[in-house]
Structures are given as structure tokens and as C-alpha cells.
Amino acid sequence: MIAKANRLKQVNEYYFSIKLREVRKLIAEGKPVINIGIGSPDLDPPIAVSRALQNTLDQNHIHGYQSYQGLPEFRNAIANFYKQYYNVGVKPENEILPLMGSKEGIMHISMAFLNKGDEVLIPNPGYPTYTSVTNLVEAVPKYYDLLEENNWFPDLKALDKTDLSKVKIMWVNYPHMPTGSKPTKKLFEKLVTFAKQHKILIVNDNPYSFILNDKPKSILAIKGAKDVAIETNSLSKMFNMAGWRVGMVLGSAKHITSILQVKSNMDSGMFYGIQKGAIAALQSDANWFKNLNTVYEKRRIIAWKIAEVLNCTYDKNTAGLFVWAKLPKGKVATEVTDELLYKYNVFLAPGTIFGSNGEGYIRISLCVTEEVLTVVLERLSIIKK
């Protein structure tokens, strides 16, 4: 056997990859397990998206390699979308780079800017991929606390007092996953100031800004942000296109060029038809988001009730595809979720998979129908009794 690379010693298989394998095994054994743990949208994209893809299949000369930078009309659609909804002006020719999902972008950004031994500020709790990719490129994770009493915002004054001399990148993610905390303009302004003071690249991962949120924000709307910040985004959540793998990174031409140096050596462009579908999605009117959120609002009401039968507390002023619920004092997240899985056939996520500050919390997904959530509520209502 050839020994695996040392970099894999600090990288574990993704939690959901492991747990969903267990869930499938239980289902195969006849257990009626309901999965409300992951954020894979169950709804369809706008009908115009599928039609745009279908229309391309009858065209000639579309099946070859595409530009590493994407179709010009795709980049124009992204630029127009950002101007319309975020009031951010970006140049489509050199300040936008399409990605095959924003998760891919996390790797490309890290490879473009991090050397071995560089430090990376990572939120706790936060998206586990920030840590795994940091380890894969042999940089060093440096966690910063996000706490409920501070609205899950970073304590930048506390960070100022630490040694940041080796920090190259700071990952932020607002609206925040898993807590749903919404950003403010003041938060983004402070982050830009902080980045300039310490010569750090801020990366805002922004895929949830339209889900249950009527005031989407981008860090790039802040004056001077492009000097020190880039932003990733995705069509996965806002247009129900998770399997299409369509994302984007936006920022200064200098930053985008560096990321393109990596990306152009990693793939050979996005399929033409997928780009056409993405353009159609980005040209949807505001009614799309209104109708989408009407569905999620109804689901969230039931998810809140599920949290209540588990004696949890939660914040109603959140965004995103999840309800982040605080367990009663003394309850251990993994013990609660394992009991729900093995005793009640309900799978949801323990907060600890997002970091140590997730202890004492659980995450409920809104990516199932009202009917399914109601079945979960009925199964768990016995707990309250």
C-alpha cells in the first residue's frame, strides 16, 4: 500500500458523509428515518432555468471546453444581479470568476493566497470546510469565538489583542451558517477596517443572503472593501440549484487573477448549458424570492414547534435554511441527536460539528416539506408529554 499524504492526517471525512451513510443503513434495515439534518433544497429551480438548459442541447458546437472565466454573458448576469440586489458595482471582465460551487472556491482561494504555516482565522461555530481546506493546504487554523450574547458576531477588539502577524485570511459567513445571524452594515465596516489594519484578506461566504431575509447585504458594498475583501456566492440555496454546482467569487481584479491562476489548472470550464441555466436564474425577478420565502416561512413555524417540544429556545430574527436551537442547560448535543435518531427515527445535526461553541445547540433543516416536518413534530411531541 502506498501511504497517504501527511496532509490527510489532520483532515477527517466530512461529518455528513459519515452520518448519512449510517442513516441509509438504518433505512435499509427498515427504520423510517426522517432526515432534517442537511441543507439540500428539495424545491425546484425557476422553470426558466431548466428551459434554458434544454434549449442549448439542440445547438451545435456547445459540447467542447468552455472559457475558464465563464461566458461573458454569464459574468454580465452576475454583475447585473449584484448591482440590482446588493448595490455593488463589479467589472464583469476581471472582477468576477464563476465557480463550480462556492465550496470549490474555498479551496481555490486558499491555494491562491496561503503558504505552509500561514494562519487562517476561522469562525467557531462555522462551516467545517474552512478548517479542512486550511489543513489540506498545510496552513494553520486559528479559531475565533462567535457567541450568542454577541449576536454571533466576531469580537474584533479581542482579536486585536492577539498575535495576528501570521494571519493571511479571515473567513466570515453572513448570514451565518449554522446560527442564521444576519449581518449589519456596521459589522462589515468594522471587518474592512480590521482587515486593513492587520493586512488580512477577508472572505465573506454569502450563499444564504436571500433565504428568509428581505435585506441582502454584501461586504463589497462597503467603501474600500475590494482592497481587502472578496466574496463567494452560490446559486445552490437561493435558486435551488445545489446539484448544478454553480457559484462565483467577486473582488478586485488583482485578487481574482490570483484565484484564476489556480482554477485554470484545476478544471476546463463549466458546461455551456449550465451557464445558460445560471443566467436564466440570475434574471429572475424579485417575486421568485418572495414566493420561495413564503414556503420557508411556513416550514420554519413547524421547525420552531419542533424546537419547543425539545424544550429548546431559538431566535426568530434569523436568515437561512435552518433553525438553530439552544438545548436545555446540561444537555449534550450529540447525545440528544443520537437519541432522536435511534429512538424516534429523526436525524438532525448536533451543533458541535460546527465547532466547540456549537455545544448545547442543534440545527433543524427547512429542506423538507411541511408534511414531513409535521410528522417529525408528531413523533417528538411525546417528549413534551
C-alpha positions, -999 to 999 in steps of 0.1 A, spaced: 0 0 0 12 35 -8 10 57 23 -15 86 21 -2 121 22 6 136 56 -19 164 49 -47 139 53 -37 132 89 -55 164 100 -85 160 77 -114 137 86 -142 125 64 -170 151 63 -194 145 92 -225 143 69 -207 118 46 -203 95 76 -237 101 93 -257 99 61 -241 65 54 -254 54 88 -288 69 81 -290 50 48 -281 18 66 -309 23 91 -334 29 63 -322 -2 46 -329 -21 78 -365 -9 77 -362 21 100 -385 50 90 -358 77 94 -366 113 85 -336 134 77 -339 171 88 -301 175 92 -288 187 59 -293 218 38 -300 204 4 -330 223 -11 -359 200 -21 -376 226 -42 -371 231 -80 -353 259 -97 -372 285 -117 -388 269 -147 -368 292 -170 -336 276 -157 -345 241 -170 -358 255 -203 -326 275 -208 -306 243 -204 -329 223 -227 -327 249 -254 -290 247 -255 -290 209 -262 -302 213 -297 -274 238 -306 -242 229 -323 -207 234 -310 -216 236 -273 -201 204 -260 -164 215 -260 -143 231 -234 -156 265 -222 -137 296 -210 -121 293 -176 -137 326 -168 -171 316 -180 -193 331 -207 -192 369 -209 -230 369 -207 -228 349 -175 -204 373 -159 -226 402 -171 -256 385 -154 -237 382 -122 -226 418 -123 -262 430 -130 -275 408 -102 -250 423 -77 -259 458 -88 -296 452 -85 -298 434 -52 -266 444 -33 -259 478 -49 -224 466 -57 -206 475 -89 -182 449 -103 -165 448 -136 -176 416 -154 -144 413 -174 -120 409 -144 -137 412 -110 -159 381 -113 -149 344 -116 -176 317 -119 -170 286 -98 -183 251 -98 -200 257 -65 -186 281 -38 -172 251 -20 -147 248 -48 -139 284 -43 -128 278 -7 -101 255 -20 -90 278 -49 -88 309 -26 -68 290 0 -44 277 -27 -40 312 -42 -31 330 -10 -19 306 17 16 292 22 25 264 45 24 277 81 3 308 73 -26 312 98 -63 315 90 -90 330 112 -119 306 112 -153 311 129 -164 289 158 -191 278 152 -187 278 114 -187 258 82 -163 228 87 -149 231 52 -129 262 62 -109 241 86 -104 210 64 -93 231 34 -69 251 56 -54 218 68 -52 205 32 -30 234 21 -9 230 53 -19 263 67 -28 267 104 -64 272 116 -68 299 143 -103 299 156 -122 330 167 -153 328 190 -188 335 179 -212 337 209 -249 341 212 -246 371 235 -227 389 208 -253 381 181 -227 355 167 -205 384 156 -167 383 160 -152 402 189 -127 422 168 -114 441 199 -104 408 215 -88 397 182 -69 429 181 -51 419 213 -39 386 198 -9 379 176 -21 383 141 12 386 124 9 352 106 -27 356 96 -34 358 59 -71 351 55 -102 355 77 -133 335 68 -166 352 76 -200 339 66 -230 362 69 -259 354 70 -242 330 93 -244 292 90 -254 275 113 -268 302 135 -287 323 109 -273 356 123 -278 384 99 -250 409 91 -252 447 96 -235 474 76 -216 483 108 -203 448 111 -190 448 75 -174 482 80 -156 470 111 -144 440 93 -130 461 65 -112 484 89 -98 454 108 -85 438 76 -68 470 66 -51 474 100 -38 439 100 -32 433 63 -56 404 62 -78 392 33 -115 389 44 -135 363 26 -173 366 31 -191 334 22 -226 346 12 -249 319 -1 -278 325 23 -285 362 19 -318 358 2 -333 330 23 -358 344 49 -340 377 46 -355 408 29 -323 429 32 -295 410 15 -261 425 21 -226 421 5 -194 431 22 -183 445 -12 -208 473 -8 -186 488 19 -163 516 7 -128 503 2 -138 467 7 -123 455 -26 -88 463 -13 -91 437 15 -122 416 8 -136 391 -16 -169 374 -16 -181 340 -26 -217 333 -35 -238 304 -49 -270 296 -68 -274 264 -47 -297 279 -20 -313 310 -35 -323 292 -67 -325 256 -55 -296 245 -78 -273 227 -53 -266 198 -77 -258 222 -106 -226 233 -88 -227 270 -98 -210 296 -77 -189 327 -81 -162 348 -64 -161 385 -67 -134 411 -58 -106 432 -72 -90 423 -105 -58 415 -86 -74 390 -63 -95 374 -90 -65 370 -112 -46 351 -85 -76 328 -80 -78 322 -117 -42 311 -117 -53 282 -95 -87 275 -111 -74 274 -147 -52 245 -136 -79 226 -119 -108 224 -144 -116 231 -180 -146 254 -177 -183 250 -168 -206 233 -193 -223 258 -217 -258 247 -209 -253 250 -171 -241 286 -176 -272 294 -197 -294 280 -169 -275 301 -144 -281 332 -165 -318 325 -165 -318 321 -127 -300 354 -122 -325 371 -144 -354 360 -122 -375 389 -107 -380 396 -70 -412 376 -69 -391 344 -71 -375 352 -37 -409 363 -22 -426 330 -32 -396 310 -21 -396 325 13 -433 321 17 -426 283 16 -398 285 40 -417 307 64 -444 281 68 -418 254 73 -400 274 99 -431 278 120 -433 240 123 -395 238 129 -399 262 158 -425 239 172 -401 210 169 -376 230 189 -402 238 215 -411 201 221 -374 195 227 -375 223 253 -352 244 232 -350 282 228 -343 300 195 -341 334 178 -368 342 153 -348 370 137 -325 348 116 -319 340 80 -310 308 61 -323 273 57 -320 263 93 -334 268 128 -305 270 153 -319 259 187 -304 260 221 -309 229 242 -318 230 279 -288 236 302 -267 205 307 -278 187 276 -251 173 253 -258 179 216 -246 146 203 -264 126 230 -296 144 221 -293 139 184 -283 102 187 -313 96 210 -336 113 184 -321 92 156 -322 58 174 -353 62 195 -375 85 173 -360 79 138 -353 116 133 -319 128 121 -308 164 128 -274 180 133 -256 185 166 -241 219 169 -207 205 178 -200 195 142 -196 233 135 -172 238 164 -169 237 202 -191 268 205 -219 247 190 -221 225 221 -256 228 236 -272 235 203 -289 216 175 -297 225 139 -330 218 122 -332 219 84 -361 235 64 -353 215 33 -382 191 37 -420 196 32 -444 209 58 -459 174 58 -426 158 67 -419 184 94 -453 177 108 -446 140 110 -414 148 129 -434 171 153 -459 143 159 -431 118 166 -414 141 191 -445 155 208 -444 126 231 -413 140 247 -432 171 259 -458 149 274 
